[in-house]
Amino acid sequence: MNLTVVLDHTALTALYRADPFFTGLYIEASRGTGRVIIPSLSILAAERQVTGAGKHAASLRFAESVPFTAAHAVDAMDWRAVDWPVAHAAAIAWDAVKAGELNLSCMRVPALLR
């Protein structure tokens, strides 16, 4: 089973601090048995939260950086209670749901994204 994760700024900060859980997810991506997706706005937010965390995230070899697009902005416009550092990660996950790649019933997702 391949696992795909979208890391927000808090997860990127934890990864920078060598949190065992997030380090394990990254190791799975390096082995090809997982996929780590990093939203570009999460990189910026992580750097603003902890100096070095964003630069570290941007340099991860086995992670996929996803730019913030107009489509992500349109999705996030309806989520007024969601702060911008989380909105990009949520929009990426929402795109996966709409494409049938992800099932919301197996996730803990705030009602505002349903």
N, C-alpha and C positions, 0 to 999 in steps of 0.2 A: 504494500500500500504506500503510495506517495502522499505526503502531507504538504499542503500549501498554506503558508501563513503570510499575512500582511502585517508588518510591524509599524506601529505608530511611534511617536516620539518617546513615549515612556518605555516602550520595549527596546528601542534603540539605545536609550540611556542605560537600561539594564544590561544589554548586550555589551556595551562599552565597559561596564563595570564587571564584566565576566560572570554574570548571573548564570548558574548552571543550566537552568531550563532553556534560556534563549541561546546559550552557547551550544547546547545539544541540538536545537533546531537548525542552527547554522552548520553544525557538523553533518547533519543529515543532508542538507543541501550540497555540501562539498562532496558527499558520497554519491550524489545523484538520486537519493531516495527521498528527497524533499525539495521544496522550493521556497525561497524567501523573497518576498516582494517588499521593496522599500519605496514608499511614496516620497517624492522630492520635497514636499512641504514638511514631512516628518523629519527629514534630514535637517532642514533649517531649524525647526522647532527644537530638535534634540541638541543642536549646537548652541542655541540660545539658552537652553536649560542647563547644560553641562558643557563647558568648553572642551572641545576635542571629540565629543560624542558624534556630532554630525560629520566631521571630517573622517572619523573612523568608519561610520556607516557608508559614506560615499566611496570609500576605498575597498569595500568588501567584494572580493573576487567572485564569490559564489552566490551573490544576491543580485536580483534584478531591480534596477531603479526605474520607477515609472514617473514620467513628467505629469504635472498638473495640466489638464486640458480644459477646454471650454465645456466639454461634455461633463466633466467632473464638477465644474462650477455650477452648471445648470442643475445637476442632481442635488448638490449641496444647498442650493438656494432655498429649498423648502425646509431644511433642517435648521431652523433659527436657534435652537437650543444647543447646537453642536458647535464647539469652538473650532476655529480654523485649523489648528494642528491635527485635529481628529477627522475633520471633514474630508480630507483627501483620502485617507485610509478607508473611511467608510464608503466613499464613492467608488473606490476600486472594488471593495467587497460587494457593493450593490450592483456594479457592472457584471460581476461574476454570477450573482443571483439571476439577473435578467438574462444572461447567456445560458443558464441552466447548468453552470459549472459548480454551483454551491447551493446547498439546501439550508434555508434559514431555520428550519425546524430543529436542526441539530446544533444551533448556535445560541449563545446568550446575546441577543441583539436588542438594543433599546426599541421600544415600540415606535419611536419616531421614524425608524428606518423600514418599518414593515408596511 
